Amino acid sequence: MSRSAIPRDVREFLDDYPNNEDDETQSTNLEFYSNQRRCRPDHMLIDDIHESWKGDWAKLEYKHGFIQWLYGTRFPIREHGMNFASQPLQIHEITAMKKDPEVMGRVLQSYCMMLEFYGMKLDSPETGLLSRVMPESRYADRYRNLVRSSHNYLRISRILKCLSELGLEHLNAGFLLHVLNEQSEHGELNTSGLKSSMDRWWAHCIRNEEEREWLGGTIKKVRADTNFIFSRRCMREP
């Protein structure tokens, strides 16, 4: 895909938001992930959310007003989202968050929580390798929801950008390879809408140029050659 064909928000992400300046007076995201600031409107700390929201898929899916605020704080990025009350991620926050093991542990926990919501689980935090949640009825239900609920595709773009900002970009490749394997080998997550989001947005939410080009080329090969099956054995370590 030519650079001009990449969506504008992704191009700005790849260019490291050249027009953004750090505002040291804003630290909402850092405070939230430090378990010091409560979110709105439920007035919960991040540790409370991880404990009480896990497995509550209806709440994660349908409470849109809450989710817009929650995503803006649980997966902060350096741009405004659907809810302008959430604070864009600041450069000084990125530096502080990456230095704090407890904060980064909470970020990883947020990612794992959303993976489960999508029917997936993180097998290796080191490589980013994913697999399906079990039993089969459980992942099948979550996959159907992901295919049916296209608003989740914007959420995934935000998650991938956030992971990149916070030094966890290798997890993005693991996510993309898992989805590609499900599409190619098993015919899952294979709708035109999901593939479009994956090919136009998700696959470009990786700043490492070599990794991004390899992933893009692999996706193109799967799309172009129906005889080529991208199996789990094809996966290299992201």
ABEGO torsion letter per residue (X at the ends): XBAAABBAAAAAAAAGGAABBBBAABAAAAAAAAGABBBOAAGBBAAAAAAAABGBAAAAAABAAAAAAAAAAABBBABBBABAABBBBBAAAAAAAAABAAAAAAAAAAAAAAAAAAGBBBABAAAGBBBBBOBAAAAAAAAAAAAABAAAAAAAAAAAAAAAAAGAAAAAAAAAAAAAAAAAAAGBGABAAAAAAAAAAAAAABABAAAAAAAAAAAAAAAABAABBBBAAABBBX
